[in-house]
Amino acid sequence: MSNYLNTTYLKNKKNNNMPIIQSLLKYGQENFAVLIVEYVDIENLSVRETFYITHLLPYYNVLKQGYSSLGYKHTEATKQLLSELAKNKVHSDKTKALISKALVGENNPFYNKSHSMDAKLRMIEANSAYPVYIYNSFKNLLVIFPSVKTLAKLINSNHSTIVSYIKNKTLFRGDWYFSNLPFDITDVPLIPNWSSKEAKDLITEIIDNSHIKKAIFVYNSNKEFIGKFEGVTHVQKELNINHVIIKKYALLNRPYKGYIFNYERLNNNVDSYSDQL
């Protein structure tokens, strides 16, 4: 736990593939808390940890058993770190037997139960590398999908394309941001269930916009919103300004003849989300 308070440790490239590390760097340690859920004897520690992981399916516990790597694919660097760590902590045969027992029969929280749709969705989420947060162009959180693979399949895209938009933090098809972490730790999705009708309607809208590569947002010199266009050629037709000039000034983020062109909505604009509903 002390490592999570160590900025040098958090910024070490060997550790930056861990979701908890990414979130600690993004939001700061002051936005996290350490809570004790149960006091146990040391020999039962891994057993109880396994129970809570399988029962609660916590996002930051990428491992599926207490002190194990079951269900998680590590990088080679992480494998080496785990190997070194394992040399200093070896489970006794008794503890191994208890861990095994915790995953089967009545000790398993899913024993003899028919999984509800909600439980199935949670299990799918637990097996995902990381979720995808979908924001609209106003940066309102719309919905959270369990994985890149799930989203790519639904919107007729591919894994590498979505990962590229996550990394570049640019608008997808002119209207949506994809992120592997929330923009703000307090963000709550407007659509709580990614398999709901509202989410399906959103997917349909994203598919319908597949012809849009880069939308252009146009403002006047006072940064008052004029309109959103599907591309530079549409702006050229409307304003009679050459598309090469539009691209140039959109990248320069400078006004041209009383117009401001941008590939995103401006932070201090008046085209509020509520005005567009």
Secondary structure, DSSP 8 states (H G I E B T S, - for coil): -GGGG-HHHHH-TTTTTSHHHHHHHHH-GGG----------GGGHHHHHHHHHHHH--SS--SSSTTS-TT----HHHHHHHHHHHHT----HHHHHHHHHHTSGGGSTTTT----HHHHHHHHHHTSS--EEEEETT--EEEEES-HHHHHHHTT--HHHHHHHHHHT--BTTTEEEESS-SSTT---SS--TTSHHHHHHHHHHHHTTT-S--EEEEETT--EEEEESSHHHHHHHH---HHHHHHHHHHT--BTTEEEESS--TT-S--HHHH-
